Amino acid sequence: MGRKIIRSVYWDKKAFEDFILILEYIRKDSPANEKLVRRRVMNIIKLLPTRPEMYKTDELKTPNDGSFRVFVKNNIRVSYKIEKRVILIARVRHSSQEPISY
């Protein structure tokens, strides 16, 4: 049997900044909810290195050879790219933001 690839997770700088801004906005209303949302999103990201194909192809990324995937948790849309040794968190947006292809 082949060896299972364990990838590292890296964040695009803009994606990370956008995630922090979303969390700061949530924190204004409810610090407890901000912690909950952050934990839920990060728990999914922690699973990606061993199961990166578990989410659907990102339909907003064009062209996309299938390496860009997306998940939504608590109205936060996280797009990531599966590379040979890396999972790149490429984009983070709140669902209230206008969907934009990239």
Secondary structure as UniProt FT lines:
FT   STRAND          8..11
FT   HELIX           13..29
FT   HELIX           31..47
FT   TURN            48..50
FT   HELIX           52..54
FT   TURN            59..60
FT   STRAND          68..73
FT   TURN            74..75
FT   STRAND          76..82
FT   STRAND          86..94
FT   TURN            95..96
//
